[in-house]
Amino acid sequence: MLFIFKALPAYFRNYKKPSAILLLALLVELAFETLLPVSFKIVVDSAIIPQDFQRLLLILGALVVGAALAAGMGVVRDRTYAFVGPRVMKDMHERLFRHIQGMSMEFFSRRGAGDLLARFNSDLASVDAFVMMLPYVLLSFLGLFLNVIVLFLLQWQLALVALAGLPLCLVGPKLFGARAYDANYELKEEQAGITGTIQENLGAQTVVKAFGLQGRMNDQFADAMDRYVRKASRSHFLSFLVDRTTNLGTVVLNLIAICIGSALAFNGLLSIGSLLAFSTILLTLSNLVAAVTWIVPQMMQASAGMERITEILDEQPAVTDAPDAKTLSPLSDGIEFRGVSFGYAKGQTNLSDIRLQIPYGSYAAFVGSSGSGKSTIINLLMRFYDPNEGSVRYDGVDIARVTQQSLRSQISIVFQDNFLFNISLRENIRLGNPAASDEDVERAARAAEIHDFIMTLPERYDTLAGERGGRLSGGQRQRIGIARAMIRNPRLLILDEATSALDPATEEAVNKTILNLARTTTVVSITHRLASAEQADRIFVLDKGRLVEQGTHEALLATQGKYAEAWEKQSGFSFSDDGIHAVIQPAKLKKVPLFEAADLAFLTEISPLFVTESFPTGKVVIREGDPGDKFYIVVRGKVEVSKEIDGATSKLAVLSDGDFFGEVALLRNVARTATITTLVPTMFITLSRESFQHILDKEPDLQRILLEARG
């Protein structure tokens, strides 16, 4: 409960002078409020009973001056604290925000965004509420202490009785304080979890809508709120008990003191003025105790919030600059992975003994299936993580020995899903190089093939991107991200599936731009689409965290290994000039098990019957249980295969370029056995059973062969 008092002084030390003025004003106020009840004794015993009018005027005049001084110092206190309090909270917010900015990516993968938001929205809010009432807190606690001293000065025997009864007021905090604090901390943890659930749900609405998960989400949120209600009820009841038992003790204490004091005054052992002053101070003391009991729950909430904030502030980044870290010189020779092994978690291996070199000015591509380690290569190149074994070297220098700022200032990256801030498109592009001119911004936009679109907008480059770039399509956001990377003029340009959301025509144009960039900088492309890697100087093929092949496109095709196998799967399509329509080659159809028994003449006849269909991210293409009437081949993109198992959605596989599904629907009217949802904008070519059957009716023997082939 006292944790808040241990943490706050460090923030107030930044404002020593106003804090000293504040303390002085508080002491003046406190002195007047404490001595005011004592004036009753002086007025009654020294002026009223002796009938000394002159002394009465002097005492009353002193009280008026004291009241004016206290009121004036009260205004000074309010004005000073109005200056200090918000600045203390500003410092606290900024310290937490700066600390989070300095944390490594490991921290963000471990700490949910909702939990971190709760530190600001809930925990700092409770601390803020307590800080704003801090003068009242100090007046209450110090007033309690000073009034006890005054009681002893007035009548020490009666003060002893009152002091002996004071523990009655502390029974509640003693019995229930610790449990109330723990319950309040648990309540804040639950609030953080609810914040995380809401944030996750808002960010996953495409998935929620695509899979029809609204009912399940409502049920899960209702369960979370039920847990919140139980914990909130316990926390509030324990806090009420602290307050209630303290008030009861205060009433009993007042009754005892009044009874004994009255008896002493009746027998002449206590003056009337002293009894009046003592009773007034005791009532003040009771009010202060009541105030403290009201403060205690606020203090517990603030302490729990401050402890959760301190938990974050105590965390240290996993990736830090070495004490002797040097500034990295501009990349000029190349990059080397020297025996690199890495895993995100203990006992996990995501990369194993990677050894490779990327010469400066070359175009390198990393390819492989999902989970092969491509994204991990990026994380290590950017030094978001450090290898468990081996080293990543720029111009022969281990990047663990240079400053992160000097490393990343030479790197620009285009992510698969580019985040745009809700600022103008111009400023979103300029983020890559804050010193860039408007002409530089426009030049980068032209290179990324987005300038013409921007010029069609009413506000052109001043158009706001919307939250997370929501006013733009996925492809448009991607091109803005590419422009932002290009304007940086990096020594190393990293492309993380950078063209996955682009149509074929735009992708081809952007790939040409990338090839031009590769003449003046080093380009590292992470892609599952091999057509984007075809022109690379060197292609690195990853499989289950290992580097299994490397070489040029032609050399890798000649080895007939994993790259050649993947190339064969993804090739066999051609596109219209605008990139909107795709055509499958008959030889490609021959690779589909259903069509293995068909001759090329038949496949040539059915290939024009395939229709191009395109879906945005998060779209349900087919749903489990729906009637099956169409065969799908993925031309470009990525989809997730999922199935309901025991009431839960299970992810079975991820399909990408060249994969297919639903071929049995061409032969039989059967229900879909899984749900297919797009993970990125995806283009299919599809063949309906009706069109296929129309051709098969002319080839009864082939229909029998195909049915037998499918069993």
C-alpha positions in Angstrom: 0.0 0.0 0.0 2.9 2.3 0.7 4.5 1.6 -2.7 3.1 4.7 -4.2 4.9 6.8 -1.6 8.2 5.1 -2.4 7.9 5.8 -6.1 6.5 9.3 -6.3 9.4 11.3 -4.7 11.7 10.6 -7.6 9.2 12.4 -9.9 8.7 15.4 -7.6 12.5 15.9 -7.3 12.5 17.4 -10.8 10.5 20.3 -9.3 12.3 21.1 -6.1 11.4 24.8 -5.8 7.6 24.5 -6.5 7.5 21.4 -4.3 9.1 23.4 -1.4 6.6 26.2 -1.9 3.8 23.6 -1.9 5.1 22.0 1.3 5.3 25.4 3.0 1.8 26.3 2.0 0.5 23.0 3.3 2.3 23.5 6.7 0.7 27.0 7.1 -2.8 25.6 6.3 -2.2 22.6 8.6 -1.0 24.8 11.5 -4.1 27.0 11.3 -6.5 24.1 11.0 -4.8 22.4 14.0 -4.6 25.4 16.2 -8.1 26.6 15.5 -9.8 24.2 17.9 -7.2 25.2 20.6 -8.4 28.8 20.2 -11.7 27.6 21.8 -9.8 26.9 25.1 -8.1 30.3 25.0 -11.3 32.2 24.2 -13.4 30.5 26.9 -10.8 30.1 29.7 -8.8 33.4 29.1 -11.4 35.8 27.8 -15.1 34.8 28.2 -15.0 33.4 31.7 -12.7 36.2 33.1 -14.9 38.7 31.0 -11.7 40.2 29.5 -13.1 42.0 26.4 -9.7 43.4 25.2 -8.2 40.0 25.2 -11.2 38.6 23.4 -10.7 41.2 20.6 -7.0 40.4 20.4 -7.7 36.6 20.1 -10.4 37.1 17.6 -8.2 39.5 15.5 -5.4 36.9 15.6 -7.9 34.3 14.3 -9.0 36.5 11.4 -5.4 37.2 10.4 -4.6 33.5 10.7 -7.6 32.6 8.6 -6.6 35.2 5.9 -3.0 33.9 5.9 -4.2 30.3 5.6 -6.6 31.1 2.8 -3.9 33.0 0.9 -1.5 30.1 1.3 -4.3 27.8 0.2 -4.5 29.7 -3.1 -0.7 29.5 -3.4 -0.9 25.8 -2.8 -3.6 25.3 -5.4 -1.8 27.4 -8.0 1.5 25.6 -7.3 0.1 22.1 -7.4 -1.8 23.0 -10.6 1.6 23.6 -12.0 3.4 20.6 -10.5 0.8 17.8 -10.5 0.2 17.7 -14.3 4.0 17.9 -15.0 4.7 15.0 -12.7 2.1 12.9 -14.6 3.5 14.1 -17.9 7.0 12.9 -16.8 5.5 9.6 -15.8 3.7 9.1 -19.1 6.8 10.1 -21.1 9.1 7.9 -19.1 6.9 4.9 -19.6 6.4 5.7 -23.3 10.2 6.3 -23.9 11.0 3.1 -22.0 8.6 1.1 -24.2 10.1 2.6 -27.3 13.5 1.4 -26.2 12.4 -2.2 -25.7 13.4 -5.0 -28.0 11.0 -6.9 -30.3 11.1 -9.8 -27.8 9.3 -7.6 -25.3 6.4 -6.9 -27.7 6.1 -10.5 -28.6 5.8 -11.4 -24.9 3.7 -8.5 -23.7 0.4 -8.0 -25.4 -0.6 -4.6 -26.8 -3.7 -4.7 -24.7 -1.7 -5.2 -21.5 0.6 -2.3 -22.4 -2.4 -0.1 -23.2 -3.9 -0.9 -19.8 -0.7 0.5 -18.1 -1.6 3.8 -19.7 -5.4 3.7 -19.6 -6.0 2.1 -16.2 -2.9 2.1 -14.1 -1.6 5.6 -14.9 -5.2 6.9 -14.6 -5.4 5.6 -11.0 -2.0 7.1 -10.2 -3.1 10.4 -11.8 -6.2 10.5 -9.6 -4.1 9.9 -6.5 -1.5 12.5 -7.5 -4.1 15.1 -8.0 -5.4 14.5 -4.5 -2.0 14.3 -2.9 -2.2 17.7 -1.0 -5.4 16.4 0.6 -3.7 13.2 1.5 -0.8 15.0 3.1 -3.1 17.3 5.0 -5.1 14.3 6.3 -2.1 12.2 7.5 -0.1 15.2 8.9 -3.2 16.6 10.5 -3.9 13.3 12.2 -0.4 13.3 13.7 -0.5 16.9 14.8 -3.9 16.7 16.4 -2.8 13.7 18.5 0.1 15.9 19.8 -2.3 18.7 20.6 -4.6 16.3 22.5 -1.7 15.4 24.8 -0.9 19.0 25.4 -4.5 19.7 26.4 -5.0 16.7 28.7 -2.6 13.9 28.6 -4.6 11.5 30.6 -7.6 11.8 28.4 -5.3 11.8 25.3 -4.0 8.4 26.5 -7.6 7.1 26.7 -8.2 8.4 23.1 -4.9 7.0 21.9 -5.6 3.6 23.5 -9.0 3.6 21.7 -7.3 4.7 18.4 -6.6 1.1 17.4 -10.3 0.6 17.1 -10.1 2.8 14.0 -7.2 0.7 12.6 -8.9 -2.7 12.9 -10.4 -2.5 9.4 -7.1 -1.7 7.6 -5.3 -4.3 9.7 -7.8 -7.1 9.0 -8.8 -6.3 5.4 -6.1 -3.9 4.0 -3.7 -6.5 2.6 -6.5 -8.5 1.1 -8.1 -5.4 -0.4 -4.8 -4.5 -2.0 -4.3 -7.9 -3.4 -7.9 -8.0 -4.7 -7.4 -4.6 -6.3 -4.2 -5.7 -8.0 -6.0 -8.8 -9.4 -8.8 -6.5 -10.6 -6.3 -4.4 -12.5 -4.9 -7.5 -14.1 -8.4 -8.5 -15.2 -9.0 -5.0 -16.5 -5.8 -5.3 -18.6 -7.0 -8.6 -20.0 -10.3 -7.1 -21.0 -8.6 -4.2 -22.7 -6.4 -6.7 -24.6 -9.4 -8.7 -25.6 -11.2 -5.7 -26.9 -8.2 -4.4 -28.8 -7.6 -7.9 -30.4 -11.2 -8.2 -31.4 -11.2 -4.7 -33.0 -8.1 -5.6 -35.0 -9.4 -9.0 -36.1 -12.9 -8.0 -37.4 -12.1 -9.3 -40.9 -11.5 -12.8 -39.4 -14.5 -12.5 -37.0 -16.8 -11.6 -39.9 -15.2 -14.1 -42.3 -15.6 -17.1 -39.9 -18.9 -15.9 -38.4 -17.3 -15.8 -34.9 -19.5 -13.0 -33.5 -21.4 -15.4 -31.2 -18.2 -17.0 -29.9 -16.6 -13.6 -29.4 -19.7 -12.4 -27.5 -19.6 -15.5 -25.3 -15.8 -15.2 -24.6 -16.3 -11.5 -23.7 -19.2 -12.3 -21.5 -17.0 -14.9 -19.7 -14.3 -12.3 -19.2 -16.8 -9.8 -17.8 -18.2 -12.4 -15.4 -14.7 -12.9 -14.1 -14.3 -9.1 -13.9 -17.6 -8.8 -11.9 -16.5 -11.4 -9.4 -13.1 -9.8 -8.8 -14.6 -6.3 -8.8 -17.2 -7.3 -6.2 -14.6 -8.8 -4.0 -12.2 -5.8 -4.3 -15.0 -3.2 -3.7 -16.5 -5.2 -0.7 -13.1 -5.5 1.0 -12.5 -1.7 0.4 -15.9 -1.0 1.9 -15.1 -3.1 4.9 -11.9 -1.1 5.5 -14.0 2.1 5.4 -16.9 0.7 7.5 -14.9 -0.8 10.3 -12.8 2.3 10.6 -15.9 4.6 10.9 -17.3 2.3 13.5 -14.1 2.5 15.5 -14.2 6.3 15.3 -17.7 6.5 16.7 -16.8 4.2 19.6 -13.7 6.3 20.3 -15.6 9.6 20.3 -18.2 8.2 22.7 -15.6 7.0 25.2 -13.7 10.3 25.1 -16.8 12.4 25.5 -18.0 10.4 28.5 -14.7 10.5 30.3 -14.0 14.1 29.5 -17.5 15.2 30.7 -16.8 13.3 34.0 -13.5 15.1 34.4 -15.0 18.5 33.7 -17.9 17.8 36.1 -15.4 17.1 38.9 -13.3 20.1 38.1 -10.3 18.2 36.8 -10.7 19.7 33.3 -11.6 23.2 32.3 -14.6 24.0 30.2 -12.4 25.5 27.5 -10.2 22.4 27.5 -13.2 20.1 27.2 -14.6 22.1 24.3 -11.2 22.2 22.6 -10.6 18.5 23.3 -14.0 17.5 21.9 -13.5 19.7 18.8 -10.1 18.3 18.1 -11.4 14.8 18.7 -14.2 15.4 16.2 -11.6 16.8 13.8 -9.5 13.7 14.5 -12.5 11.5 13.7 -13.0 13.3 10.4 -9.4 12.9 9.6 -9.5 9.2 10.3 -12.6 9.0 8.1 -10.7 10.9 5.4 -7.8 8.5 5.7 -10.1 5.5 5.4 -11.5 7.1 2.2 -8.0 7.7 1.0 -6.8 4.2 1.7 -8.7 2.5 -1.2 -7.5 5.2 -3.6 -4.0 4.7 -2.3 -4.3 0.9 -2.8 -5.5 1.4 -6.4 -2.7 3.9 -7.1 -0.1 1.6 -5.5 -1.3 -1.4 -7.5 -1.2 0.7 -10.6 2.3 2.1 -9.8 3.6 -1.4 -9.1 2.4 -2.5 -12.5 4.0 0.5 -14.2 7.2 -0.2 -12.3 7.1 -3.8 -13.6 7.4 -2.4 -17.1 10.0 0.2 -16.2 12.2 -2.5 -14.5 12.3 -4.6 -17.7 15.4 -4.3 -19.7 15.7 -4.7 -23.5 17.0 -8.1 -24.7 19.0 -6.3 -27.4 21.2 -3.5 -26.2 24.2 -1.5 -27.4 27.5 -2.9 -26.0 29.3 -0.5 -23.7 32.0 0.0 -26.3 29.7 -0.1 -29.3 31.0 1.9 -32.2 29.2 3.7 -35.1 28.9 1.4 -38.1 30.5 2.8 -41.2 28.4 2.9 -44.4 28.0 -0.6 -45.8 30.4 -1.1 -48.7 31.6 -4.7 -48.9 28.7 -6.9 -47.9 26.8 -8.9 -45.3 27.8 -12.3 -43.9 25.9 -14.8 -41.7 28.7 -16.7 -39.9 27.4 -19.9 -38.4 24.1 -18.3 -37.2 21.7 -20.4 -35.1 18.6 -18.9 -33.4 15.4 -19.7 -31.7 12.7 -17.4 -30.3 12.1 -19.6 -27.3 14.3 -21.9 -25.2 14.5 -25.3 -26.9 13.2 -23.9 -30.2 15.3 -23.7 -33.3 14.2 -21.4 -36.1 17.6 -21.1 -37.9 20.4 -23.6 -37.7 24.0 -23.0 -38.7 23.3 -20.4 -41.5 26.4 -19.5 -43.4 26.0 -17.1 -46.4 27.4 -14.0 -47.9 25.6 -11.1 -49.7 28.0 -8.8 -51.6 27.2 -5.1 -51.5 25.2 -3.9 -54.5 23.8 -7.3 -55.1 20.2 -8.5 -55.2 19.6 -11.4 -52.9 16.4 -13.3 -52.4 15.4 -15.7 -49.6 12.6 -18.2 -50.5 11.0 -21.1 -48.8 7.7 -22.3 -47.4 6.0 -20.8 -44.4 8.0 -21.5 -41.2 11.2 -22.0 -43.1 13.0 -19.1 -41.4 12.7 -16.2 -43.9 11.2 -13.7 -41.5 13.8 -14.6 -38.9 16.5 -13.7 -41.4 15.0 -10.2 -41.5 14.8 -10.0 -37.7 18.5 -10.8 -37.4 19.5 -8.5 -40.3 17.7 -5.6 -38.5 19.1 -6.8 -35.2 15.6 -7.0 -33.7 17.1 -10.2 -32.1 20.6 -11.5 -31.5 21.7 -14.9 -32.6 22.0 -17.7 -30.0 25.2 -18.8 -31.9 27.3 -17.2 -34.6 27.2 -13.6 -35.8 25.7 -11.4 -38.4 28.4 -9.1 -39.9 28.3 -6.0 -42.0 31.6 -5.4 -43.8 33.1 -8.0 -41.4 31.9 -6.2 -38.3 29.7 -8.1 -35.9 26.6 -5.9 -35.6 26.3 -6.7 -31.9 29.4 -4.5 -31.5 27.9 -1.4 -33.2 25.1 1.0 -32.2 21.6 0.0 -33.2 21.0 3.6 -34.5 24.0 3.5 -36.8 22.9 0.1 -38.1 19.3 0.9 -38.8 20.0 4.3 -40.2 21.5 2.4 -43.2 18.5 0.1 -43.6 15.1 0.6 -45.1 12.4 -2.1 -45.1 9.0 -2.7 -46.8 6.9 -5.0 -44.8 4.2 -7.4 -46.0 1.6 -5.4 -44.2 2.7 -1.8 -44.1 1.5 0.3 -41.2 0.5 3.8 -42.2 -0.1 6.6 -39.6 -3.2 8.7 -39.7 -1.3 11.6 -41.2 -1.1 12.9 -44.8 0.3 10.6 -47.5 3.1 13.1 -48.0 4.2 12.8 -44.3 3.8 9.0 -44.3 6.3 8.8 -47.2 8.5 11.5 -45.6 8.8 9.3 -42.4 11.5 7.4 -44.3 13.6 10.6 -44.5 12.3 13.5 -42.5 14.7 15.9 -44.3 13.2 15.0 -47.7 11.7 17.8 -49.8 8.3 17.6 -51.4 10.0 16.9 -54.7 11.8 13.9 -53.1 8.5 12.6 -51.9 6.9 12.9 -55.3 9.9 11.2 -56.9 9.7 8.3 -54.5 6.0 8.0 -55.1 6.5 7.8 -58.9 9.1 5.1 -58.4 6.7 3.1 -56.3 3.9 3.5 -58.9 1.6 5.4 -56.6 1.9 9.0 -57.8 -0.8 8.8 -60.4 -3.3 7.4 -57.9 -2.4 10.1 -55.3 -3.1 12.8 -57.9 -6.6 11.5 -58.4 -7.5 12.2 -54.7 -9.2 15.6 -53.9 -6.4 16.6 -51.5 -3.7 14.7 -53.3 -0.6 14.3 -51.2 -2.4 16.1 -48.2 -4.9 13.3 -48.1 -5.1 11.6 -44.6 -4.2 7.9 -44.7 -6.8 7.0 -42.0 -6.3 4.8 -39.0 -3.7 2.2 -39.9 -4.0 3.4 -43.5 -7.7 2.3 -43.6 -8.6 4.8 -46.4 -6.4 2.9 -48.8 -6.5 -0.5 -50.3 -3.9 -3.1 -49.3 -2.1 -2.6 -52.6 -2.1 1.2 -52.2 -0.8 0.9 -48.7 2.0 -1.3 -50.0 3.0 1.2 -52.6 3.1 4.0 -50.0 5.3 1.7 -47.9 7.6 1.1 -50.9 7.9 4.9 -51.5 8.7 5.4 -47.8 11.5 2.9 -48.1 12.9 4.4 -51.3 13.0 8.0 -50.1 15.5 6.8 -47.4 18.2 6.1 -49.9 19.3 3.1 -47.9 22.6 1.1 -48.1 20.4 -2.0 -47.5 16.8 -2.3 -48.7 14.8 -5.2 -47.2 11.6 -6.4 -48.9 9.4 -8.6 -46.8 6.9 -10.0 -49.2 6.8 -6.4 -50.5 4.8 -7.1 -53.7 2.4 -9.7 -52.3 -0.5 -7.3 -52.4 0.1 -6.0 -55.8 -1.5 -7.0 -59.1 0.8 -8.6 -61.7 1.2 -5.5 -63.8 2.1 -3.3 -60.9 4.3 -6.0 -59.4 6.3 -6.2 -62.7 6.7 -2.4 -62.7 7.9 -2.4 -59.0 10.2 -5.3 -59.6 11.9 -3.3 -62.4 12.3 -0.4 -60.0 13.8 -2.8 -57.5 16.3 -4.1 -60.1 17.3 -0.5 -60.8 17.8 0.1 -57.1 20.0 -3.0 -56.8 22.6 -1.3 -59.0 23.2 1.3 -56.3 22.3 -0.5 -53.1 22.0 -3.9 -51.6 18.6 -5.5 -51.9 17.4 -8.4 -49.8 14.0 -9.8 -50.7 12.0 -12.2 -48.6 9.3 -13.8 -50.8 7.3 -16.9 -51.4 6.6 -15.8 -55.0 9.5 -17.1 -57.0 8.8 -14.8 -60.0 9.9 -11.9 -57.8 13.2 -13.7 -57.1 13.9 -14.8 -60.7 16.2 -11.8 -61.4 18.1 -12.0 -58.1 21.9 -12.3 -58.3 21.7 -15.0 -55.7 18.7 -17.0 -54.3 18.9 -18.6 -50.9 16.5 -21.5 -50.3 15.4 -22.2 -46.7 13.7 -25.3 -45.4 12.9 -25.8 -41.7 15.5 -23.3 -40.6 18.3 -24.6 -42.8 19.9 -23.2 -45.9 19.5 -26.1 -48.3 20.2 -24.5 -51.7 21.7 -21.3 -53.0 22.6 -20.0 -56.5 21.1 -18.1 -59.5 17.7 -18.9 -60.8 19.1 -20.9 -63.7 21.5 -22.9 -61.6 18.9 -23.8 -59.1 16.5 -25.0 -61.8 19.3 -27.2 -63.1 19.8 -28.9 -59.8 16.2 -30.1 -59.8 15.9 -29.6 -56.0 13.4 -27.8 -53.8 13.6 -24.5 -55.7 12.9 -26.2 -59.0 10.0 -28.1 -57.5 8.5 -24.8 -56.1 9.1 -23.1 -59.4 7.3 -25.8 -61.3 4.4 -25.5 -58.9 4.1 -21.7 -59.3 4.7 -21.4 -63.0 2.3 -22.2 -65.9 0.1 -19.0 -65.7 0.0 -16.0 -68.0 -1.7 -12.7 -67.4 -3.5 -10.1 -69.4 -1.7 -6.7 -69.9 -3.7 -5.1 -67.1 -2.9 -8.0 -64.8 -6.6 -8.6 -64.0 -7.1 -11.9 -65.8 -5.0 -15.1 -65.7 -4.8 -18.1 -68.0 -3.6 -21.5 -67.1 -1.5 -23.5 -69.6 -2.6 -27.0 -70.5 0.7 -28.5 -69.4 0.1 -26.9 -65.9 -3.2 -28.7 -65.7 -1.5 -32.0 -66.3 0.2 -31.6 -63.0 -3.1 -31.7 -61.2 -3.8 -35.3 -60.1 -7.4 -35.2 -61.3 -6.2 -34.4 -64.9 -3.2 -36.7 -65.1 -5.1 -39.3 -67.2 -6.4 -36.6 -69.6 -4.5 -35.8 -72.9 -3.3 -32.4 -73.8 -6.0 -31.9 -76.4 -8.7 -32.2 -73.7 -6.8 -30.0 -71.4 -6.4 -27.4 -74.1 -10.1 -27.5 -74.6 -11.0 -26.9 -70.9 -8.3 -24.4 -70.0 -10.3 -21.4 -71.5 -13.2 -22.4 -69.3 -11.3 -21.3 -66.2 -12.5 -18.0 -64.8 -10.3 -15.5 -62.9 -11.6 -14.6 -59.4 -10.0 -12.2 -57.0 -10.6 -11.8 -53.3 -9.4 -9.3 -50.7 -7.7 -10.1 -47.4 -9.9 -11.9 -44.9 -12.5 -13.1 -47.4 -14.1 -16.5 -46.9 -13.8 -18.2 -50.3 -15.6 -21.4 -49.4 -17.1 -22.4 -46.1 -17.2 -25.9 -44.5 -20.5 -27.6 -45.2 -21.4 -25.5 -48.2 -22.3 -27.3 -51.5 -19.2 -27.9 -53.6 -19.5 -26.9 -57.3 -16.2 -25.4 -58.2 -12.5 -26.2 -58.5 -9.9 -23.6 -57.4 -6.3 -23.0 -58.3 -4.3 -20.3 -56.4 -2.6 -18.1 -59.0 -1.2 -15.5 -56.6 -1.7 -15.0 -52.9 -2.1 -17.1 -49.8 -5.1 -18.8 -48.1 -5.7 -20.6 -44.8 -7.4 -23.9 -44.6 -9.4 -24.4 -41.4 -11.9 -26.9 -40.0 -14.3 -27.2 -37.0 -13.0 -29.9 -34.7 -14.9 -30.5 -31.4 -16.4 -27.0 -31.5 -13.1 -25.2 -32.1 -11.6 -23.8 -35.3 -8.4 -25.7 -36.2 -5.9 -24.3 -38.8 -4.9 -27.2 -41.0 -2.7 -25.6 -43.7 -1.7 -22.5 -45.6 -1.9 -22.7 -49.4 -0.1 -20.3 -51.8 0.8 -19.9 -55.5 0.2 -23.0 -57.5 -1.8 -24.9 -54.8 -5.3 -26.0 -55.5 -8.4 -27.4 -53.7 -11.9 -28.6 -54.4 -11.2 -30.8 -57.5 -13.6 -33.5 -56.3 -16.4 -30.9 -56.8 -15.9 -31.2 -60.5 -17.1 -34.9 -60.4 -19.5 -35.1 -57.5 -22.0 -32.9 -55.6 -20.4 -33.2 -52.2 -20.2 -30.7 -49.3 -17.1 -28.7 -48.6 -14.9 -30.4 -45.9 -13.0 -27.2 -44.9 -13.2 -23.4 -44.8 -10.8 -21.4 -47.0 -10.0 -17.8 -46.1 -7.6 -15.4 -47.8 -4.7 -14.2 -45.8 -3.6 -11.6 -48.4 -5.3 -10.4 -51.6 -5.6 -13.6 -53.7 -6.2 -14.4 -57.3 -7.7 -17.7 -58.3 -8.7 -19.4 -61.5 -11.8 -21.5 -61.1 -13.7 -24.1 -63.1 -17.3 -24.8 -62.3 -18.7 -28.3 -62.4 -21.4 -27.3 -64.9 -18.8 -26.1 -67.4 -16.6 -29.2 -66.8 -19.5 -31.6 -67.1 -20.5 -30.0 -70.4 -17.1 -31.1 -71.8 -17.1 -34.5 -70.1 -20.5 -35.3 -71.7 -18.6 -35.5 -75.0 -16.0 -37.8 -73.4 -17.8 -40.6 -71.5 -14.7 -42.8 -71.4 -12.6 -40.0 -69.9 -15.3 -39.3 -67.3 -15.1 -43.0 -66.2 -11.3 -42.8 -66.1 -11.3 -39.6 -64.0 -13.8 -41.1 -61.6 -11.7 -44.2 -61.2 -8.6 -42.1 -60.6 -10.4 -40.3 -57.8 -11.5 -43.6 -56.3 
